[in-house]
Each structure stands twice: as structure tokens, then as C-alpha cells.
Amino acid sequence: MKKDIIIDEIHEQRENYLKSLNYDMHAVCEDIKKIETKNGRPVVQPKPRPVIKVNKTA
């Protein structure tokens, strides 16, 4: 398969970002929240979907 330099660059950037936060997912989430807040755009929280009950009578 042919190498895609754009995909390779995305993977490299992601790796560098994660390495900068010591691969700590809690730190990643906090950093993303900080970026969202600094951005000034509203963060949309979707409404929860209703639970659909399924009858299994087969």
C-alpha cells in the first residue's frame, strides 16, 4: 500500500501531542476543555436520546 504523507503527518502530530501530556488521557481531556473554553465558541451538549425498549419475542 502506498504511504500517505498527510496521514503520516497527522499520526506524528498526534504522537507529539500525546507525548507532551505523558499519554495521560485525563490530561488530554482537561487540555481539550481548556482549548474549547479559550476558543470562545459555544460547546454544544446534545440532548440525551430516549431509550427504546425492544420486545424480543422470537
N, C-alpha and C positions, 0 to 999 in steps of 0.2 A: 504494500500500500504506500502511496506517495505521502511524504511528510508535508504537513501544512504548517508553514511558518507562523501564521496568525494564531493557530491553536497552540503551537509550542510557546509562543509569547504569552498567551493567556495563562497557560499552565505555570510558566516561570513566574509571572506576576502574582498568581495565587499562592505559589510556594513561598515567595518572598514575604508576602503579607502575613501568611500563617506563621512563618519563622519569626517575624518581628514581634508576634504575640505569643511566642513559645508554644504554638499549637494548642493553646488553651481556648476551647470553644466558648467558655463564659466570657473571656476577654474579647473574643471576636464579636459576640452579641452586644456587649457593652460598647465596643468601638462603633459598631453599626448604629446603635441607638444614638450615640454622641454625634455621628455624622448626620443622621436624619434630623436631629434637633438643630444642629448648626446650619443645615441646609435651608431651613425656614419654610419648607413646603409641608403642607398638612400630611400626616401619616393616616391613611385610611384603614380602619379596622372593619372588615366585613362582618355583617350580622351572622350569627350562628345559623346554620341550616337546621330545619326541623328534622327530627328523627322519623324515618319512615319505617313503619312496622311491616314486616313481611310474614305472611302466613305460609308456613311450609306444611302443606297437606298433600304430599305426594307419596 
